[in-house]
Amino acid sequence: MTSMTDGADEAVSRFNATRRAAERVRRRQTLLFGGLFALAFAASVHVGEVRPDRLVEGIGGLFNYIDRTLPKATGDGLIADAREWYWGLGRWLLMLFDTVVIAFLATTIGAAIGFALCFAASRNLVQSGLIVFTSRRLLEIARAVPELVYALIFVFAFGIGPLAGVLAIAIHTIGALGKLFSEVNENIDTKPIEGIRAVGGNWFQVVRYGVVPQVLPNFVSYSLLRFEINVRSAAIIGFVGAGGIGQELYLVIRQFIYADISALVILIVLTVSAIDLVCERLRHRLIGQESLR
Amino acid sequence: MSDATHAPSGQPIDPRTAYPQVFAVPPLQRLRNRGIIVAIAAALAFALWWTGFFDLERLVTGASKLGWLLQFMFPPAHNGWLGEFSLALAETLAMAFFGTLLAFVIAVPVGFLGAKNVIPNWLFHFSLRRTLDGIRGIDTLIWALIFVNVVGLGPFAGILAIAVADVGVLSKLFAEAIENVDRRQIEGVRATGAGRVQTMRFGILPQVLPVILSNTLYFFESNTRSATILGVVGAGGIGQQLSDRIRVNNWDEVMFIVLMILATVYVIDIISRNLRVRIIGRQDPRP
């Protein structure tokens, strides 16, 4: 009888010891991460010039600012007010068109070059580790530098205008899509590849008949997604003079032309959402067709 | 032996030559396919012309200028500005950190309010979601430009820009995560007699916390990238230094700053990925 309680006591004390050890580890980790977090918090408050009064001022100032950008009713009727608000509609629509053209061209160029590079960056298609490594690093460099930095440099080289914007967004797109494309390539079914190899196909034939038919719907879907992202980028790339509606937006915000700010921002948001909707439809149709096969 | 698939000799027939009408693309569809290709090619040609790609002279001068400044970029050098650059990078990180934190603090309650299963009023749900959509439609850089007007030049404008832009996205992600929670745990907590707040705390929060935290970390990563360019419009950080150096033609310093940015972003990615793995295990929240 006593031996049984001894065993139970031993088990209980062993459990307690394990539990205490686990709690100690946990407490130490909480303390460590909590300390690191507090340190980062204090540093960011100091370096970021954050003060509670400024926080209140900033949030209040934003609402004040938004209020000022909204058009005022003048009593001339709704249509006259709207016409007054959107006085530059024709010009702005042309700039929006510019923006969409920049995004379209940059996406197409980026997708085409990304397509050309992605097969060399896929580990299952290329034997040579050197080729895979080099093409991956190339894609990484293209993707890692922000579009706006490319745009600044290209505006310097090619002058102000949409040409610089197209090149900047295209380079970033090459990197982003090339990486996604190569990941799609690495997840394909290998049987068609082996089939083409077995009948004597060379590398290009393997890619053309074994890989491309499998990955094309995914590639198109990713490119459409990228087009949506690029429309947003094209709308702000004008801040540094690289074309599109951003140039006008930069001007009116900098010169405090309040009514124009809200008019332009609403136009941009509407365009971006409309393009998102259309692209989403197209993507769903593509993926839907794929799953029916 | 002769049927639909075999010749009298027993040889299999190539179905494509035997039944061409089955494999032919219907004329209407063929017309459509060709139409799509022609339309895309025409749009591409127009876009190239519209944006000035047919202006060969400009392309050539631009390319030669680009080659010229690439030469000046190497070797990258800081020319004694290393201290300033490091401080600007620290500012960038502070903007990303505090901006994400602020967005997180605001987005958690907003996400709860925006979830259909927490507040089942469609009008409230609809208007809150559309407001968030509107905020999301405006880019961080536009917010930065606006906040430079509101609070003045400096990193604080960048912090507010990141926070506001991210509230739109994070609230939506959080609300969706909350809408997708398992109902049984909520019912279990409710069955013990818990009130509304207690149900949220013990029924919903433990389920969504990993999703919320890992998404926030993901946004910290991406905000580190976007914070590097906010300085271009005067909202603090390394972008200010970068655009100044480009303006005055100091290309070796430009390259140095770009390399510094790349290294920082790389390190932040690694740290944040490790933290994410600790929080939610090995899977990534995004494809």
Interface residues (C-beta under 8 A of the other chain):
Chain A: A40 F41 A43 S44 V45 H46 V47 G48 E49 V50 R54 E57 G58 I59 G61 L62 N64 Y65 D98 V101 I102 F104 L105 T108 A144 V145 P146 L148 V149 L152 I153 F154 F156 A157 F158 G159 G161 P162 L163 G165 V166 R232 A235 I236 F239 V240 G243 L249 Y250 I253 R254 F256 I261 V265 I268 V269 V272 S273
Chain B: A43 L44 F46 A47 L48 W50 T51 G52 F53 D55 R58 L59 G62 A63 K65 L66 L69 L87 A90 E91 L93 A94 M95 F97 F98 L101 D133 G134 G137 I138 D139 L141 I142 L145 I146 F147 N149 V150 V151 G154 P155 F156 G158 I159 L160 V164 R225 S226 T228 I229 V232 V233 G236 G239 L242 S243 I246 V254 V258 I261 L262 V265
